[in-house]
Amino acid sequence: MSVNSRWIEIANGSETFQGYLSLPKGGKGPGIVVIQEIFGVNAHIRSVADRYAAAGYVALAPDIFWRAAPRVELGYDGADRQKAMEIYSALDVERAVGDVRATAGALRALPNVVGKVAAVGYCLGGRLAYRASAQGAFDIAVAYYGGGIQNELEYADKINVPMQFHYGALDNHIPTAAVDSVKQCFTDKHAQIYVYEGAEHGFNCEDRASYNQIASTIAFGRTLTFLGENS
């Protein structure tokens, strides 16, 4: 946890859950919701939020699994991975999308936020960023290896904001045909889709065996450029 970060309460109707808030050095900036993988708001996701805060964004990472396992932090192998899959398999995606929308609203209400509110999501988070964008939650959205988007392309027509996608060419969870189907649905929209040769699923996470430093660095630069150009 950085010196400019803390956990805060987020309201969704009568329910409340927590999110990890990381502030830029100046204390103010545009907002970005950082949406977790299936492993919780763990050290990696908090570091991602801190990275965006260091780039000048007010970053908020909501705890998507709060109903089943509040503030859970899991690793990427063995029993932790199995637990992550169990929690994910029981997730009510519609309610999770509602939590993401509530997070966007909470971020907009913070006095620290000046300007637009974006989303950047990873795996499950990429799918949730996509779904919430179809409901008008964000001004800009970025999805890293968003598994399942190819099965929910009926929402693409409802997305009217700039959106960027990042995929690994060697991702065995998201085949080339799935990426192509996403491309086809976004041909006439304000969208960018990148595929990284030699990169696998989870290539952005330095704590995973699939981490690809080159793809991660290029994707982060493209994400910052995309956010800046559309802010």
N, C-alpha and C positions, 0 to 999 in steps of 0.2 A: 504494500500500500504506500502510495506516495504521500508527501506532506500535504498535498492539496486534494486529498481524496477522503471519502467517507461513505458509509452506507446510509441511505435515506429511505424513508417510507414513501410508497407510491399507492395512491388510492385508485381502485377500480370499482365504482359504485360504493357499496357498503363494505367491500373487502379491501384489505391492504396487504401489500407485500413489499419486499425490499429491492433496492437496486444499488449498484456500486457507482458512485458519482466521482468523476475525476475532473478537476478544474484546470484550465490553462494558467500559466504563470500570472497573466494579467487579470485573472479572475472572471473575464467575460469573453464571449465569442459565440459563433454559431453553434447550434446543438447537433449532436450525433448520438443516436441510440445504437449501442453495440450489442448485438444479439448473439447469445451463446450457442455453442455446439451442444451435443447431448451430455456433455461432461460437467455441466453447471458453470456458474460464474467462478471458475477456478483461477489459479494464479496466471495462467496464460491469458484468459479473457480479460482479467484485470490489467494485465500488462498491455493488452491491445488498447483498452480504454485509456490507459496512461499515455500510450504512444500518440493517440489522437489528441489528447489534452496537450501534450508537448508541441503538437502542430497547431495549437490555437483553438481547439474545439472544447466545448463543454460536453463531456462524454458521460453517458449513463447506460450501464449494463444491467437490465432487469433480470431478476431471478425467475426464470421461466418455470422451473420445477417446484416452486414454493408450495403448491398444494400437496405434493407427494413427499417431498424431501427438502424442506427449506434450507437455503444456503449450502446445499450439497456441493462438495468439491471432489471430483473424481479424476483418476488418471486414465491412461489410454489402453491399458492391457489387463489381462487376467480378470480377477474378480471385479475390479472397478469398471472395466468395460462391460461386463455382464450386467452389473447393476445399472449402468447407464442405459443399456438396451431395454432393461425391464421397466425403468421409469419412463423412457421414451415410448415404449409400446402401449403404455397406459395413458399417455398424454391426450387430453382433449384439445385438439388443434384449434378448434373454434374459440375456446376459452383462452388459449395461449395467444391467438391473434388479438383478442380483446385486451389482454394484458399488455401487449406491445403497443396497441393504440393508446392505452391509458398511460404508458410510459412516455410516449410522444407528447401527450397532453401535459403531463407533469413537467417535462423538460421545457416545453414552451412557456409554462407558467413561472419558471425560475427567473429571477431578476438577472441572473448571470448570462442568460441566453439573449443574444442580439443577432437578429437575422433568421435565416432559414433553419429547419430541422431536418436532418438526413438520417438514414439508417444504413448500417453496414452489418451484415449477418453472415455467419459461417455455418455451413452444413444445415442443420435444422434452422439456425438463425437466418440463413439465406432464404429458405422457404418462407419463414415468417415475415421477413422484410418484404418479400414479393407479395404475400397475401395481404399484409397490412397496407401496402402501397395501393393495392386494388381498392381499398376502402378509404383512400385519401388521407392516410395518417402522416405521410411524409412529403417533403418537397423534392427530395432526391433519394435514390436508394441504390445500394450496392449489395450484390449477393455473391459470396464465395462458395463454390461447389455446393449450391443449394439442391440437395437431394429431394426429389419428389416434385420439383417444379414442372418437369415434363409431363407429369400426370395431372396437373391442374392448370392446363393452358387455357381453360375457359375464363380464367381471371385476367388474362393478358389484355383483353380488349378494354378492361376497366382501368388500366394503368395509364395515366395521363401525365406522368412526371418522368424526368430523365432517369434511366436505370442502366446500371452497368453489371455485367456478369463475368465471373472468373472461373475457369474450369481447368482441370489437369487432363492432359491428353491420355494419361495412363490410369485415370480414375476408374477402378473396377466397380464402383457404385453407380456411376453416371456414364453410360456408354456413349459413344460418338453419335449414335442415332438420337439419343435424348437431347444432346446439345444442339444437334441440327434442328430438332423440332422446336426448341426454344428460339433459335435464330429465325426460323420461318415466321413465328408469331410476332416477332419484334422488328421485322424488316422495315415496316413503314412507321416505326416509332422512334422517339429520341432515345436510342439505346446503343450500347457498346458491348460486344461479347468477345472475350479473349480466351484463347486456349493455349496452355503452356506445355510445350513439348518436354517430355521427360518428367513431368510433374504428376504426382499421384493425389488421391483424396487427402485432404488435410495438409496440403503443401505449405500453408501459411504458418503452421504451428511448430515452433522450434522445439517443443517438448515431445513431438511425435517422430517415429522412425521415418515417416513419409515427408518430413520437412525438406523443402527445397529452397535453399537460400536465394538462388538467382530468381526463381519464379516469385518468391515472396517479396523480394525487394522491388522487382519490376511492377508487380501488382499493387503494392502499396503506393508507389509513385504514381501509377495510373489512377488509383483511387483518389489520392489527394488532388491531382490535376482535375479530375472529373468533378469533384466536389467544389473546387475553386472556380472552375469555369461556369458552374451552374448555381453559384451562390448569389 
